[in-house]
Amino acid sequence: MTGIQFVTDEQGRKVGVLIDLKKHGAIWEDFWSGFVSESRRKERAIPYEQYRATRLKHARPRG
């Protein structure tokens, strides 16, 4: 696959990857969004009302 290069260690094991973002940027964004979502899976949810109250309390006045 063009635009993808693997980084290997001294033993030849794949330890990283370089992705041409001009070529595969959209795929990378999908992967990254999924990764972030999965990493937050076990976080406790905050009720919307609590979030909104906190946001309003710390919001800067407009104008």
Legacy VTK file of the C-alpha trace (Angstrom):
# vtk DataFile Version 3.0
C-alpha trace
ASCII
DATASET POLYDATA
POINTS 63 float
0.000 0.000 0.000
1.507 3.324 -0.981
1.682 6.112 1.585
2.242 3.702 4.506
5.686 2.909 5.951
6.392 0.690 8.929
9.066 1.563 11.480
10.980 -1.460 12.761
13.300 -2.075 15.688
16.728 -3.762 15.590
15.102 -7.219 15.436
12.883 -6.234 12.490
9.677 -6.104 14.544
7.154 -3.456 13.517
6.981 -0.830 16.254
5.392 2.113 14.467
3.901 3.388 11.268
4.246 6.505 9.141
1.115 7.544 7.276
1.020 10.026 4.392
-1.800 12.255 5.631
-2.286 13.873 2.241
-3.148 10.442 0.891
-4.799 8.783 3.896
-5.873 11.728 6.090
-9.582 10.851 6.108
-8.892 7.248 7.125
-6.535 8.452 9.863
-9.209 10.795 11.258
-11.697 7.905 11.398
-9.126 5.700 13.155
-8.194 8.453 15.620
-11.834 9.212 16.467
-12.456 5.532 17.156
-9.319 5.301 19.280
-10.292 8.318 21.387
-13.831 7.016 21.777
-12.582 3.599 22.894
-10.107 5.154 25.349
-12.986 7.053 27.010
-15.349 4.095 27.109
-15.091 3.501 30.865
-15.257 7.164 31.888
-18.215 8.067 34.025
-20.857 10.068 32.189
-21.868 13.520 33.395
-25.565 14.436 33.279
-26.232 17.231 30.786
-27.742 19.501 33.439
-24.575 19.253 35.548
-22.367 19.934 32.516
-24.461 22.942 31.500
-24.447 24.414 35.014
-20.662 24.095 35.191
-20.230 25.649 31.731
-22.467 28.593 32.587
-20.675 29.182 35.884
-17.261 29.341 34.174
-18.313 31.065 30.945
-16.875 34.467 30.149
-19.413 37.213 29.518
-19.913 38.056 25.851
-19.698 41.503 24.496
LINES 1 64
63 0 1 2 3 4 5 6 7 8 9 10 11 12 13 14 15 16 17 18 19 20 21 22 23 24 25 26 27 28 29 30 31 32 33 34 35 36 37 38 39 40 41 42 43 44 45 46 47 48 49 50 51 52 53 54 55 56 57 58 59 60 61 62
